[in-house]
Amino acid sequence: MEVAYNPYENMLQVLELAAHKLGLDPDEYENIKYPERELKVSIPIRMDNGRKKIFEGYRVQHSSCRGPCKGGIRYHPEVDIDEVKALAAWMTFKCAVVNIPYGGAKGAVKVDPSQLSKSELERLTRRFTAAIIPIIGPEKDIPAPDVNTNAEVMGWIMDTYSMLHGYAIPGVVTGKPLDIGGSLGRPEATGRGVSIITQEMLKYLGMPEKDVRIAIQGMGNVGGISAKLLHEQGHKIVAVSDVSGGIYKGDGLDIPAVREYIARNGTLAGYAPDGGRKITNDELIECDCEVLIPCALQNQITDANAEAVRARLIIEGANGPTAVEADEILNKKGVIISPDILSNAGGVVVSYFEWVQNIQELTWDEDQINATLKKIMVNSFAQVLDIVQKSNVTFRVAAYMLAVSKLVKAQNTRGLFP
């Protein structure tokens, strides 16, 4: 009987392996295995038809040993507490890998936002914010956008939190609109980070940058921006997809035209470039390419399709897109994987910049933001690569080793209360 995928168990397996490689005693990392706090809330809202409906929401704080908790809020009908716990833990490791003074958190509401009107979505967001207010705040836990949430949703959260405190508090969330304290460069940050790590990986592997064929699963904020920037850098994007399916074109897609079509129509459905053919999301994972960049949801590369993956390099733009069992298959095949906690850390890095600007009441220009982001991403890649080479481990294990060592040092420095 097939065992159901559990992202939290997936995370724990890699954590245990990294801790073993570091030679840690279980006592040194035991508390990293458990979230500090889990909040589950009911969210009653009045629907447009006058009826009341109850939604379920979560906020999980995994670790605050290195600073305030940080993590996005996703709206998805299939989200559950184990997914949120895993995402919160990955945020903890991600912040440690790029050495920003945050711990990890994550929030979610079990809802299909496409089935709600804008007014219903706003009421849901504001009521969810009110429910989690006791544990969020600029010094405690700072939410951000994630799957199916955006700058507008963050604006509603910021306004709700501020109204209930009696004054404007822009630092309670990041990823906000610019006119209420958002940061330049934030919408593109995760995709920009993915493109930076892709470039660093190609250089390390000695792959001819202009000749590699790249496939990108997901054309939302992360995948869309990754495709845009890599295309601008001269790379050939041969396949893209979204929830409606995908397109493959061996000599490269016109990415500006693809993005314009999605902006106009909402999805890729119906897009038919000359020389292109329709593919499914599953076919994209297995398509003929050198670089695969999954930017959709978790658990996309599994033991069922890993053997069919033809890419030589995988850059994880999504959180947890590769199951542990798939990791083992890919490693045996010689596929190099840049893990999510390194590859997609650009978003939290620039969220940190936004938070710093908010609490210091100043503004940075976009060139400064992008240059500082690149410096941090390149330095973090170099640190992970150093562990790969010295310890003879995969990039995933190396990134976890870097993160866990920083977390253990922080815990040891702070001591155990009381």
N, C-alpha and C positions, 0 to 999 in steps of 0.2 A: 504494500500500500504506500502510495506517494505521501511523503511528509510535507505538510504545509510550510511554506516559506515564512520564517519569522525574522524580520530584519534585526530585532534586538539580539536574538541568539547568534545571528550572523556577525554582528559587531563584537559580541563577547568572544567568539572563536578567534578572531584576529587579535583582539586585545590580549588574550591568554598567550598566543604565539609570540607577540611582541615582548610581553613581560618575561617570557621564558628566555628569549634571545638576549634580553638585558640582564638576565641572571637575578631577577628580583624575587624576593621572598613574597609569598602570597599576602602577608600582612601589609606589605608596602603598597599594594595596588588594589586591595580588596574593596575599598570604598569607591574606587573609580568604576566598579562594575554596577553600581546602584545609583539611581537618580537621588538627588538630595530632596526633591519635592515633586509630587504629582498632584495636580489639581484637575478634577473632573467637574464640569458644570452643566446645568441644564439652561437652555436659552429659549425662553418663551417669547415669541413675537406675534404681533397682529399682522396677518396676511392682508393683501389688498382686498380680498373678498370678505373681510371682516372676521374670519375665523382665526382662532389662535392655534399656533403650531409650535411644538417643542423640538429644538435641535440640541445635539450633544456636542460639547466642546471640551478641549483639553489645554492645559499648559503644564509642561514638564520642565523643571530646572535640574539639569544633570550635575553641574559643578559650578561653584563660585570660588574655588580655592585660588584662582589666578585673577579674579576680578568679577564685575557684575556679569550676570548671565546674559546671553545674546542669542537670538535665533528667530527665524521667520514664523509666520502664521500661514497655514495652508487651508484652503477650503476644498474638500474632496469627499464624495459620497462613500468611499471605501476606506477612509482613514480609520485607524484604531489606535489604542493606547501603546501597543508594542511598536508600531511605526513611529509614533511621536517620541517614545523613549529612545529609540535608535537614532532618530534625527537629532535629538538633543545631545546625545553622546557624541555623535559625529561632529557637531558644532564645537563641543569642548576640545576634541582632538584637532579640529581645523584651526581654531584660534591659537592653540599651542604651536602647531606647525609653523604658522606665519608670525608667531611671537607677538600677538597683540593681547593686551591685558583684559581679556574677557574669559568667562566660562561659557558653557553651552546651555541653550534652552530651545524649546520648540513649542509651537501652539498649533491647534487645528480645530476646525469645526466640521462635523460630518454633514456635508451638504453638497448638492450639485448647484453651484451658483448660476449656471445657465438656465435653471428652472425658476429663478427668482427675478422679480422686477428690480430695478435700481433702488426704488424706495424700500423694498423688502430687504435687499442686501445691506442697505445703510442701517436699517433698524436692527438687523441681525448683528452687524459689526459693533454698533454702539452698545447693545445689550451684552454681547460677549465681552466687550471691554470693561463694562461695569462689573461683570462677574469675576474677572481676573485682576481687577484693580488692586486688591490687597497684596498681590505679590509682584506687580510690575512697577517700574519707575526708573528714572535716569540713573540712579545709584544702585538699583537692584536687578532689573531685568528689562532689556530693551528689545521689543519686537521689531520685525521687518517684514517685507513682502516675501512670499513664497509661491507655491503652485496656486493659481487662480486668485491671487490677491495682487494688488498693485499700489501705486502711489496714492491714488484716490482713497483706497481703503485705509492706508496708513494715515491719511489726513483726517478721516473720521475718527480713528483711534486717538490721534493726538488731540483733536478737538474735544472728544468725550472726556478724556483724562484731564484736560485743562479746565473744562467747565466744572467738573466735579471737585477740582482743587481751587478754583476761583481765580486763576491767572494762567497765562500761556506758558506751557512747558514743552517746547519743541523737542527736547532731548529724550522724551519718553519713547519715541520710535525713530527708526531711520528708514530711508527709502521714501520720504515724504515729497510732495510737490515742492519745487524750488521756492515758491512765494510764501511758504510757511516754514522755512528752515531746512529744506532739502539741500542736498549737495550736488554740485556739478559732477558729472562723471558717474554718479551712482547707478542710473539705469543700465549703463553699459558695462559696469564693473565686473560682474561675474563672467560674461562673455569675453571681456578683454583679458581677464586672468587666464581663461581657458586658452585663448590665442597665444598668450605669452608662454605658457607651459608647453603648448604644442611646438612652438618655435625652439624652445630650449631642448625638448626631447629630440626633435629632428636633428639638431646640431650634435647632441650627444651620440645619437645612433649613426651619424654620418649619412643620413638619408638625404637625397637631393631635394631640397626644399621646393623647388618649382615644378618638379615632376611627380611628386606623390599625389595620389588620388585620395580625397577625403570624403567620407560619408558622415552625415550628421543626423542623428535621430532626435527629433524635436525642433520646432521652429518658433518656439516662444521667445521670451526675453533672452534666455541663455543661448539656446541654439541659434536663434536668428542673428544675434550680435556676433557670436563666434563665426558664423558663416560669412557675415558681412566683412569682418576684420580680416579673416584669413583670405577671402577673395580679393580684398584690396591689397593684401600683401603678395598677391600673385599666385596663390595656391588654386589648384583645380578641385572644385567641389563637385563630385560626380553624383551624389545622392543626398536628398533631404526628405524629411517626413514630418507629419504632425498627426493629430488624432484621426484625420480622415484617410491617412495612407501616405504614400510617398512617390517620388519620381527618381528614376535613375537615367543618367545620360553620360556615357563613357568619356566623351571629350569635354565634359564640364558644363555645368549649369550657369545661366545668367542670374547670379544671385540678386542683384538689384531688381531684376524683373520678377523673380520669385517673391521677394519681400513686398514689392509693390502689389502683386496679386493678392497675397495674404492680407495685407492692410486693407485692400478694397473689398475682399470677399469673405474674410474671416478665417478661412482654411485653405488648404491646397486643393481641395476637391474641385475637379474640373480643369485644373491646370495641365496643359498638354503642350510642352515645348517641342519644336521640330527635333526629331531624332531621340526624343526621350520616351521612356516607357514607364507605365505605372507599376509600383511595387507596394507590398505591404510593409508594415513596421518590422515584422519578423524577417522579411526578405532583405530589408536594409541591413539588419545585423549581420546577415550572411553574404552581403554583396561583395563584388570584386573591387577591393580598394586596399590601400596600404595603411590608412589611418581611419579608425572608427571613433566617433565622438558621440556617445549616448548622452543626450541632454533632456530626456523625458522623465520618467519615473524610475523608482527602484525596481530591482529584480527583472531586468530586461535580458541580461545574458545569464543563462542558467545551464545546468548540466544537460538539458535537452537540446540546446543549440550551440554550445561552446565549441564543440568539435567542428562545426560547420563555419565558424568565423574564419574569414580569409585575411583579415587585417593583420599587419605585423605589429601595429601600435594602437593601443586604446587609450584615449584621454577621457576620463570620467567627468563629464560636465554636470550630470545629475548626481544626486545623493544615492549611494548604494545601488548602482545599476547592475553590479556583478555579484552573483551569489558565490559563497565560499567554494562550493563544489565546482562551479565554473572556473573560478580562479585556478584551482588545481589543474584542470584540463588545459587551460590556456598557458599556464606556466610550463607544462610538459611540452606543449607545442612551440615554445619559445616566443610567445606573444608577450610584449612588454606592456604593462598597464601602469599608467599614471593615475594614482588613486584620487577619489573625490576630495579627500581632506587636504590635498594639495592643489589639484587642478581647478576646483571651483571656489577656492578661497578668496578670489578677488572681490566678491560681493561683500563679505564680512569685513575685509580690509577697508573698503571705501565706506562701509557703514560706520566703521570706527572713526574714519576721518569726519564723517557727518556729525557724529556724536561729539567729537572733540570741538568742532566748529560751533555746535549748539551751546555746549556748556561754557565755552570761552567767549561766546558772542562775537564771532568773527567769521570771515568768509575766505576760502582759498580759491585761487583760479584753477581752471581745468587742467592747464599744463602741469601745474604743481602736483595736482591730484594724480594724474596719469603717470607722471614721472616717478612719484613716490610709490605708487602701486607697483610699477614695473620693478623698481629696486627691491621691494619686499618679496615679490614673487620669484625673481631671479635668485635672490639670496636664499630663500627657503628651498628652492629646487636644488641649489648647490649643497645645502646641508643634508637634504635627503639623499642626494647622489653620493655624498661622502660616506654615509652609512651603508648604502647599497654596496659600495666598493670595498669598504673595510670589513663588513660583516657577512658579505656574500648572501644577501637576502633580496627579496623582491622590493620594488618601490613601495608597495603597499605596507609591507612589514616594516620597512625602513621609516616611512612616515609615521606609523604608529609608535615605533621605538622612539623617535624624536619627540612626539607628543607626550607619551607616557613618562619619559624621563623628566620632562619639564614639569608635569603634573606632580610626580612623586617628589621632586625637589621642592616645589611650592608647598606641598603638604608637610614635608619634613621641616621646612623653615617655619611654618605657622604653628606646628605642633598639634596635639589633639585636645580639643576642648571637651570637658572641663579639666 
